[in-house]
Amino acid sequence: MPDFTISQEVAQHLLSVKAIQLRPDQPFKWASGWNSPIYCDNRISLSYPTVRTYIKNCLSAAVKAYFSDVEIIAGVATAGIAQGALVADYLDLPFCYVRPEPKKHGMGNQIEGHIEKGQKVVLIEDLISTGGSSLKAAAALQEAGAEVLGMVAIFTYGFQIAEENFKNHGIPCITLSNYDVLIDEAVKLNHVTETQLMTLQDWRINPSEWRK
């Protein structure tokens, strides 16, 4: 896994540009229906060149360190497309991206871009929650005949279900930073109080049932 310093710096960057927002007293509502004291939108980092470059460099370094025989980079639509394209450009590799499902018109593609059977691919994702959408993209690539070496993502909530899902599918997942590091940095930088910290820790234990 990326070293602790990188995890801390990525968390600091995401907090500084408000790509990750903590709102323990006014929870967000996720698309899943979960109530959450945290909301992550790493696409915001793309608007800040210094942060964008730092994340691109870290993602690229992780790909080279863990999946050195990679032949093509694939972004997970939609948030992983820009990040994946940046990494592919940095590593001078081909790029494609994977839709959640095939298009209902035109060529009906789910994978956009050229990929060959047997090519070794690494997926780039911005965020891991349960891992469902990421693994769906991996399955589409496998069905197309590609060899999925693994996935590299910017941030994970660290849910047990995600770890189990990736393990069960045999897909290694490397993330630059995670929820525990983020919360530690948020406390250090005075983004949350000690009382709010308790709320954030409670949510992390059972997010699907929190404040229902």
Secondary structure by P-SEA (a helix, b strand, c coil): cccaaaaaaaaaaaaaaccccccccbbbbcccccccccccccccccccaaaaaaaaaaaaaaaaaccccccbbbbccccaaaaaaaaaaaacbbbbbbccccccccccccccccccccbbbbbbbcccccaaaaaaaaaaaaaabbbbcbbbbccccccaaaaaaaaaacbbbbbcccaaaaaaaaaaaccccaaaaaaaaaaaaccccccc
